[in-house]
Amino acid sequence: MRPTSFVLSVLFWMVGLALCAAPQVTLRQRASAFPLITEKDESEIDAPYAWRLPVVPLSLDNREIRNFAKYPALPSLSGGKLTVRVLVVGDTVAVHQDLMDDFAKRCRTTLGLGVRTAPKLFGIKGMHVYGVRKDGSRQAVDEQVTLHLPGFEKAEKPFLYKGQAGRLVLCEYYSSHRGDLLLDAANARPEIFGELCPVVDFHFPVELRRAYAWLLLEIELEDGTKLSTSLQHYDEQTSILDHPDRS
């Protein structure tokens, strides 16, 4: 082997070791750099401001769906469709805490408005739903499943608060369907997952659920982690099928 080739081989080997030894930045560490974002209901002048906080997903829970008093009411649908709800259990990262406390104080004293927190999912790369047959085989059905997303609009001009640049997002009621997207379309725009709160609703035709033994939701995070759970429709728990027309 030529001396030059040998030196290059050693250098590549050392670089490889350095890359392997370099600490990996976790999603939680990345969430610490979450931008300053506030949101407000666009239809209510007296509605409080909300300070967004990132939530790093850790697990999925479909058992909490019975608790209708704790979470937003299910959005209404026309007949022939089901809604399933999944709770994303995660680690909420308190970002810009000093700014938030000061912002809340100023809102109370100058505007008479309170400030609440608005947890938003962070670090999601994709969401997929599979129809699972009795033999265990599965088929992707993203093109038949709609992700519920109320309408929202980002203010054109960013704002500056105590030297920190931020932005305001104007949001519609949770019952709004204006932002709804089929899952395959949502996966083409992964930034849209950052508009979701930890309670995630999915809509799909009744026929889709009846065509498979069960439906499986899989959420892939940006660090490669995959979380999954079955999507249970409410005739299995609280009987949504007894109310086919909820418009």
Residue frames relative to the residue before (quaternion, step in Angstrom):
aa qw qx qy qz dx dy dz
M 1.0000 0.0000 0.0000 0.0000 0.00 0.00 0.00
R 0.4754 -0.6740 0.4836 0.2930 3.57 -0.90 0.88
P 0.6167 -0.5698 0.3859 0.3821 3.61 -1.10 0.65
T 0.6475 0.5268 -0.3276 0.4426 3.60 0.99 -0.85
S 0.6571 0.5075 -0.3078 0.4648 3.57 0.97 -0.86
F 0.6383 0.5324 -0.3236 0.4520 3.54 1.03 -0.81
V 0.6552 0.5111 -0.3087 0.4628 3.59 0.95 -0.89
L 0.6544 0.5107 -0.3140 0.4608 3.57 0.97 -0.86
S 0.6346 0.5341 -0.3271 0.4528 3.57 1.01 -0.82
V 0.6521 0.5093 -0.3077 0.4698 3.56 0.99 -0.86
L 0.6508 0.5225 -0.3170 0.4505 3.56 0.98 -0.86
F 0.6571 0.5016 -0.3130 0.4676 3.60 0.93 -0.89
W 0.6331 0.5346 -0.3241 0.4563 3.56 1.03 -0.80
M 0.6686 0.4970 -0.2981 0.4660 3.57 0.97 -0.89
V 0.6334 0.5202 -0.3284 0.4695 3.57 1.03 -0.78
G 0.6372 0.5359 -0.3202 0.4519 3.56 1.01 -0.82
L 0.6455 0.5111 -0.3119 0.4742 3.56 1.01 -0.84
A 0.6538 0.5244 -0.3149 0.4454 3.56 0.96 -0.86
L 0.6534 0.5119 -0.3114 0.4626 3.57 1.01 -0.82
C 0.6566 0.5081 -0.3068 0.4654 3.55 1.01 -0.83
A 0.7046 0.4706 -0.2634 0.4612 3.55 1.05 -0.83
A 0.5357 0.6420 -0.4085 0.3660 3.59 1.18 -0.43
P 0.4780 -0.6823 0.4668 0.2967 3.60 -0.84 0.93
Q 0.3963 -0.7115 0.5311 0.2338 3.55 -1.00 0.86
V 0.3968 -0.7027 0.5377 0.2440 3.56 -0.94 0.90
T 0.3229 -0.7688 0.5232 0.1763 3.57 -0.60 1.14
L 0.6462 -0.5084 0.3926 0.4120 3.55 -1.28 0.31
R 0.6345 0.5316 -0.3424 0.4444 3.57 1.03 -0.72
Q 0.6395 0.5096 -0.3265 0.4741 3.57 1.02 -0.75
R 0.6466 0.5063 -0.3195 0.4727 3.56 1.01 -0.77
A 0.6298 0.5490 -0.3315 0.4382 3.56 1.05 -0.76
S 0.5649 0.6070 -0.3799 0.4101 3.59 1.18 -0.50
A 0.6921 0.4299 -0.2648 0.5158 3.58 1.25 -0.44
F 0.2556 0.7894 -0.5141 0.2172 3.59 1.25 0.41
P 0.4711 -0.6982 0.4537 0.2911 3.62 -0.83 0.92
L 0.5656 -0.5785 0.4705 0.3522 3.51 -1.32 0.35
I 0.1259 0.7911 -0.5811 0.1438 3.59 -0.46 1.23
T 0.0707 -0.7574 0.6474 0.0460 3.55 -0.97 0.91
E 0.1346 -0.7787 0.6049 0.0982 3.56 -1.23 0.39
K 0.0687 -0.7880 0.6117 0.0082 3.51 -1.25 0.52
D 0.5169 -0.6080 0.4984 0.3387 3.55 -1.15 0.65
E 0.3893 -0.7702 0.4570 0.2151 3.56 -0.56 1.15
S 0.6950 0.4970 -0.2756 0.4406 3.60 1.16 -0.48
E 0.7467 0.3554 -0.2052 0.5236 3.63 1.20 -0.30
I 0.3797 -0.7421 0.5108 0.2103 3.55 -0.58 1.19
D 0.7427 0.4213 -0.2205 0.4715 3.57 0.97 -0.87
A 0.4265 0.7022 -0.4752 0.3149 3.59 1.23 0.08
P 0.4993 -0.6689 0.4501 0.3173 3.61 -0.96 0.77
Y 0.5118 -0.5901 0.5160 0.3515 3.52 -1.25 0.40
A 0.1996 -0.7543 0.6105 0.1361 3.55 -1.21 0.51
W 0.2786 -0.7536 0.5821 0.1254 3.53 -1.00 0.95
R 0.3288 -0.7891 0.4846 0.1853 3.58 -0.44 1.17
L 0.0771 -0.7699 0.6332 0.0194 3.51 -1.09 0.91
P 0.4178 -0.7199 0.4872 0.2641 3.63 -0.85 0.88
V 0.1649 -0.7608 0.6221 0.0838 3.54 -1.13 0.79
V 0.2327 -0.7678 0.5851 0.1184 3.58 -0.64 1.14
P 0.3815 -0.7585 0.4728 0.2359 3.65 -0.43 1.14
L 0.1503 -0.7880 0.5940 0.0612 3.54 -1.08 0.87
S 0.7918 -0.0897 0.0911 0.5972 3.59 1.03 -0.75
L 0.3598 -0.7081 0.5652 0.2227 3.55 -1.36 0.24
D 0.0962 -0.8002 0.5918 0.0160 3.57 -0.99 0.84
N 0.1021 -0.7998 0.5890 0.0555 3.60 -0.68 1.05
R 0.5139 0.6597 -0.4159 0.3574 3.60 1.24 0.15
E 0.6365 0.5624 -0.3223 0.4180 3.59 1.16 -0.57
I 0.4692 0.7200 -0.4355 0.2680 3.59 1.21 -0.20
R 0.5805 0.5892 -0.3881 0.4065 3.59 1.16 -0.33
N 0.6453 0.5524 -0.3175 0.4215 3.56 1.17 -0.59
F 0.0695 -0.8477 0.5258 0.0126 3.57 0.31 1.27
A 0.6189 0.5560 -0.3558 0.4257 3.61 1.14 -0.47
K 0.6765 0.5223 -0.2905 0.4303 3.59 1.09 -0.68
Y 0.7899 0.2815 -0.1228 0.5308 3.58 1.05 -0.74
P 0.6950 -0.4592 0.3206 0.4510 3.62 -1.22 0.24
A 0.5653 -0.5916 0.4475 0.3609 3.56 -1.13 0.66
L 0.5757 -0.5920 0.4315 0.3631 3.55 -1.11 0.66
P 0.4681 -0.6637 0.4945 0.3097 3.61 -0.92 0.80
S 0.5005 -0.6702 0.4558 0.3042 3.57 -0.99 0.80
L 0.1244 -0.7858 0.6045 0.0393 3.54 -1.20 0.67
S 0.5033 -0.5964 0.5123 0.3586 3.54 -1.27 0.31
G 0.7015 -0.4929 0.3133 0.4084 3.57 -1.24 0.29
G 0.7589 0.4038 -0.2848 0.4241 3.53 -1.26 0.47
K 0.6981 0.4177 -0.2766 0.5116 3.58 1.25 0.17
L 0.2785 -0.7429 0.5886 0.1549 3.52 -1.23 0.56
T 0.1906 -0.7257 0.6420 0.1577 3.52 -1.31 0.42
V 0.0431 -0.7653 0.6409 0.0419 3.55 -0.97 0.83
R 0.2281 -0.7850 0.5707 0.0773 3.51 -1.10 0.79
V 0.0630 -0.7777 0.6254 0.0101 3.53 -1.03 0.90
L 0.2737 -0.7393 0.5946 0.1578 3.55 -0.99 0.88
V 0.2229 -0.7568 0.6018 0.1242 3.56 -0.80 1.05
V 0.2012 -0.7810 0.5850 0.0861 3.56 -0.46 1.24
G 0.1451 0.8283 -0.5238 0.1361 3.57 -0.67 1.03
D 0.5580 -0.5761 0.4938 0.3361 3.48 -1.44 -0.06
T 0.2232 -0.7857 0.5662 0.1110 3.58 -0.49 1.21
V 0.2138 -0.7897 0.5683 0.0878 3.56 -0.75 1.09
A 0.3037 -0.7610 0.5497 0.1628 3.58 -0.67 1.14
V 0.0065 0.8126 -0.5800 0.0568 3.57 -0.29 1.29
H 0.8392 0.1461 -0.1268 0.5083 3.56 -1.21 0.63
Q 0.1253 0.8562 -0.4957 0.0740 3.57 1.08 0.74
D 0.6650 0.5023 -0.3121 0.4561 3.61 0.91 -0.92
L 0.6518 0.5077 -0.3139 0.4678 3.58 0.99 -0.83
M 0.6430 0.5281 -0.3260 0.4488 3.57 0.99 -0.83
D 0.6529 0.5130 -0.3189 0.4569 3.59 0.91 -0.88
D 0.6717 0.4857 -0.2943 0.4756 3.57 0.96 -0.86
F 0.6334 0.5359 -0.3169 0.4595 3.57 1.03 -0.85
A 0.6516 0.5140 -0.3080 0.4652 3.58 0.96 -0.88
K 0.6495 0.5176 -0.3192 0.4565 3.58 0.96 -0.84
R 0.6738 0.4953 -0.2971 0.4608 3.58 0.93 -0.89
C 0.6357 0.5326 -0.3287 0.4519 3.59 1.03 -0.79
R 0.6643 0.5052 -0.3080 0.4567 3.56 0.98 -0.83
T 0.7373 0.4414 -0.2450 0.4489 3.58 0.86 -0.94
T 0.7690 0.3716 -0.2023 0.4792 3.62 0.95 -0.78
L 0.7972 0.2762 -0.1343 0.5197 3.59 1.00 -0.78
G 0.3832 -0.7311 0.4775 0.3012 3.55 1.21 -0.37
L 0.5464 0.6089 -0.3871 0.4252 3.58 1.25 0.46
G 0.4079 -0.6921 0.5385 0.2544 3.53 -1.12 0.69
V 0.2767 -0.7224 0.6029 0.1950 3.55 -1.32 0.13
R 0.0982 -0.7864 0.6085 0.0406 3.56 -0.84 1.01
T 0.4652 -0.6400 0.5124 0.3339 3.56 -1.26 0.12
A 0.1721 -0.7722 0.6067 0.0771 3.55 -1.17 0.69
P 0.2143 -0.7968 0.5518 0.1211 3.62 -0.11 1.24
K 0.0344 -0.7900 0.6121 -0.0085 3.57 -0.96 0.90
L 0.5316 -0.6500 0.4418 0.3159 3.56 -0.99 0.86
F 0.1264 -0.8031 0.5821 0.0148 3.54 -1.00 0.90
G 0.8377 0.2732 -0.1810 0.4369 3.54 -1.14 0.70
I 0.4557 0.6757 -0.4670 0.3429 3.61 1.16 0.44
K 0.2786 -0.7744 0.5535 0.1282 3.54 -0.84 1.06
G 0.8028 -0.1494 0.1258 0.5633 3.58 1.01 -0.76
M 0.1866 -0.7401 0.6330 0.1292 3.52 -1.35 0.41
H 0.0070 0.8057 -0.5908 0.0415 3.56 -0.90 0.93
V 0.1661 -0.7579 0.6228 0.1006 3.54 -1.14 0.73
Y 0.1295 -0.7887 0.6001 0.0313 3.55 -0.97 0.98
G 0.3205 -0.6890 0.6107 0.2229 3.51 -1.13 0.70
V 0.1660 -0.8071 0.5641 0.0541 3.57 -0.69 1.14
R 0.3034 -0.7611 0.5517 0.1559 3.56 -0.81 1.06
K 0.6958 -0.4874 0.3274 0.4136 3.56 -1.27 0.27
D 0.6799 0.4789 -0.2983 0.4685 3.60 1.12 -0.58
G 0.6089 -0.5911 0.3340 0.4103 3.59 1.30 0.12
S 0.5285 0.6097 -0.4271 0.4082 3.60 1.19 -0.19
R 0.1404 -0.8139 0.5613 0.0534 3.55 -1.10 0.62
Q 0.1746 -0.7741 0.6044 0.0707 3.52 -1.25 0.55
A 0.4692 -0.6733 0.4960 0.2838 3.57 -0.93 0.91
V 0.0594 -0.8082 0.5859 -0.0018 3.59 -0.91 0.96
D 0.1819 0.8315 -0.5081 0.1318 3.59 1.16 0.57
E 0.6681 0.5277 -0.3070 0.4253 3.58 1.03 -0.76
Q 0.7037 0.4281 -0.2670 0.5002 3.61 1.29 -0.10
V 0.6670 0.4772 -0.2818 0.4980 3.56 1.31 -0.13
T 0.2121 -0.7882 0.5700 0.0938 3.56 -0.86 1.03
L 0.3214 -0.7202 0.5882 0.1788 3.53 -0.98 0.95
H 0.3428 -0.7490 0.5269 0.2094 3.58 -0.70 1.06
L 0.1278 0.7822 -0.5941 0.1373 3.54 -0.78 1.09
P 0.3492 -0.7382 0.5318 0.2242 3.61 -0.49 1.11
G 0.6067 -0.5673 0.4087 0.3783 3.55 -1.18 0.49
F 0.0267 0.7841 -0.6196 0.0243 3.57 -1.13 0.63
E 0.0865 -0.7841 0.6133 0.0392 3.53 -1.24 0.48
K 0.3274 -0.7477 0.5464 0.1877 3.56 -0.77 1.03
A 0.5021 -0.6496 0.4788 0.3109 3.55 -0.91 0.93
E 0.5612 -0.6524 0.3979 0.3180 3.55 -0.95 0.89
K 0.7820 0.2966 -0.1550 0.5258 3.56 0.91 -0.90
P 0.4019 -0.6860 0.5417 0.2731 3.60 -0.90 0.84
F 0.3039 -0.7375 0.5645 0.2123 3.56 -1.20 0.40
L 0.2995 -0.7342 0.5836 0.1751 3.54 -1.26 0.45
Y 0.0030 0.7999 -0.5988 0.0408 3.55 -0.70 1.10
K 0.8341 -0.1482 0.0380 0.5300 3.53 -0.50 1.29
G 0.7525 -0.4138 0.2035 0.4701 3.53 0.91 0.97
Q 0.6396 0.5008 -0.3205 0.4873 3.59 1.30 -0.09
A 0.3343 -0.7476 0.5396 0.1954 3.57 -0.70 1.09
G 0.0568 0.7973 -0.5973 0.0655 3.56 -0.98 0.84
R 0.2501 -0.7556 0.5748 0.1901 3.53 -1.28 -0.14
L 0.3526 -0.7166 0.5707 0.1907 3.51 -1.31 0.53
V 0.1441 -0.7698 0.6173 0.0750 3.56 -1.02 0.87
L 0.2502 -0.7586 0.5876 0.1289 3.56 -0.83 1.05
C 0.1150 -0.8373 0.5345 -0.0005 3.57 -0.57 1.19
E 0.3816 -0.6882 0.5666 0.2444 3.54 -1.23 0.54
Y 0.6966 -0.4349 0.3489 0.4516 3.55 -1.34 0.14
Y 0.6193 -0.5678 0.3876 0.3793 3.57 -1.16 0.59
S 0.6364 0.5545 -0.3315 0.4216 3.57 1.11 -0.60
S 0.5041 0.6627 -0.4205 0.3604 3.60 1.24 -0.23
H 0.2468 -0.7718 0.5711 0.1317 3.57 -1.06 0.82
R 0.3780 0.7842 -0.4485 0.2023 3.59 1.27 -0.01
G 0.7438 0.3979 -0.2314 0.4847 3.58 1.07 -0.60
D 0.3639 0.7621 -0.4791 0.2394 3.61 1.28 -0.03
L 0.0376 -0.7927 0.6083 -0.0140 3.55 -1.06 0.87
L 0.4833 -0.5891 0.5476 0.3457 3.53 -1.17 0.57
L 0.6075 -0.6081 0.3641 0.3586 3.56 -1.00 0.79
D 0.6425 0.5161 -0.3550 0.4413 3.61 0.92 -0.72
A 0.6443 0.4958 -0.3200 0.4865 3.60 1.09 -0.65
A 0.6359 0.5277 -0.3288 0.4572 3.59 1.03 -0.77
N 0.6595 0.5151 -0.3139 0.4486 3.59 0.99 -0.78
A 0.6119 0.5267 -0.3492 0.4755 3.57 1.22 -0.36
R 0.7434 0.2564 -0.1639 0.5957 3.58 1.31 -0.27
P 0.0872 -0.8646 0.4906 0.0650 3.64 0.57 1.08
E 0.5475 0.6099 -0.4121 0.3980 3.60 1.17 -0.36
I 0.5578 0.6266 -0.3835 0.3861 3.58 1.22 -0.46
F 0.5839 0.5932 -0.3775 0.4058 3.60 1.14 -0.54
G 0.5975 0.5784 -0.3529 0.4288 3.58 1.22 -0.42
E 0.6155 0.5285 -0.3487 0.4692 3.59 1.29 -0.08
L 0.5779 0.6104 -0.3638 0.4013 3.59 1.28 -0.11
C 0.3485 -0.6752 0.6020 0.2455 3.52 -1.16 0.67
P 0.6847 -0.5181 0.3085 0.4094 3.65 -1.16 0.29
V 0.6311 0.4432 -0.3473 0.5335 3.61 1.26 -0.05
V 0.0394 -0.8342 0.5485 -0.0402 3.57 -0.36 1.25
D 0.1495 -0.7950 0.5856 0.0513 3.56 -0.83 1.05
F 0.1291 -0.7711 0.6213 0.0530 3.54 -1.13 0.80
H 0.1762 -0.7697 0.6061 0.0954 3.57 -1.10 0.77
F 0.1606 0.7768 -0.6013 0.0966 3.57 -1.06 0.72
P 0.6253 -0.5614 0.3782 0.3883 3.60 -1.18 0.45
V 0.6038 -0.5593 0.4286 0.3728 3.55 -1.17 0.64
E 0.6325 0.5646 -0.3368 0.4096 3.59 0.99 -0.86
L 0.6082 0.5572 -0.3634 0.4331 3.60 1.06 -0.66
R 0.6691 0.4924 -0.3092 0.4628 3.57 0.89 -0.87
R 0.6883 0.4904 -0.2876 0.4506 3.59 0.96 -0.83
A 0.6146 0.5787 -0.3443 0.4108 3.58 1.20 -0.41
Y 0.7723 0.2842 -0.1502 0.5479 3.61 1.22 -0.33
A 0.6168 -0.5343 0.4219 0.3950 3.54 -1.29 0.36
W 0.7574 -0.1890 0.1058 0.6159 3.57 1.09 -0.74
L 0.3866 -0.6868 0.5612 0.2529 3.53 -1.36 0.20
L 0.2043 -0.7897 0.5741 0.0708 3.54 -0.98 0.94
L 0.1982 -0.7561 0.6143 0.1078 3.57 -0.89 0.99
E 0.0334 -0.7798 0.6251 -0.0009 3.55 -0.96 0.93
I 0.0998 -0.7806 0.6164 0.0296 3.57 -0.82 1.06
E 0.1654 -0.7853 0.5926 0.0686 3.56 -0.77 1.07
L 0.2783 -0.7652 0.5620 0.1456 3.56 -0.86 1.02
E 0.6615 -0.5412 0.3549 0.3789 3.55 -1.23 0.40
D 0.6694 0.4680 -0.3137 0.4843 3.61 1.19 -0.31
G 0.6416 -0.5533 0.3117 0.4301 3.58 1.28 0.20
T 0.4985 0.6513 -0.4311 0.3760 3.60 1.23 -0.19
K 0.1384 -0.7818 0.6037 0.0723 3.57 -1.06 0.79
L 0.1236 -0.7723 0.6220 0.0375 3.53 -0.93 1.03
S 0.0060 0.8238 -0.5661 0.0302 3.59 -0.94 0.77
T 0.0653 0.7613 -0.6441 0.0367 3.51 -1.33 0.48
S 0.5235 -0.6064 0.4785 0.3595 3.56 -1.22 0.34
L 0.3497 -0.6997 0.5803 0.2267 3.54 -1.18 0.61
Q 0.1055 -0.8111 0.5747 0.0282 3.56 -0.36 1.23
H 0.2810 -0.7452 0.5765 0.1826 3.55 -0.83 0.95
Y 0.6481 -0.6365 0.2864 0.3048 3.51 -1.12 0.74
D 0.5328 0.5692 -0.4671 0.4171 3.62 1.09 -0.01
E 0.6081 0.5223 -0.3496 0.4849 3.58 1.31 -0.19
Q 0.7900 0.2561 -0.1396 0.5393 3.59 1.20 -0.40
T 0.8440 -0.0051 0.0310 0.5354 3.60 0.55 -1.07
S 0.5121 -0.7344 0.3561 0.2674 3.55 1.29 0.48
I 0.0467 0.7986 -0.5916 0.1007 3.54 0.51 1.20
L 0.6180 0.5756 -0.3543 0.4015 3.60 1.07 -0.61
D 0.5546 0.5843 -0.4026 0.4347 3.56 1.24 -0.18
H 0.7375 0.3078 -0.1855 0.5717 3.57 1.30 -0.26
P 0.0691 -0.8576 0.5080 0.0400 3.60 0.47 1.14
D 0.7622 0.2649 -0.1766 0.5636 3.60 1.11 -0.49
R 0.0514 0.8245 -0.5564 0.0891 3.54 -0.24 1.31
S 0.3584 0.7466 -0.4970 0.2591 3.60 1.14 0.44
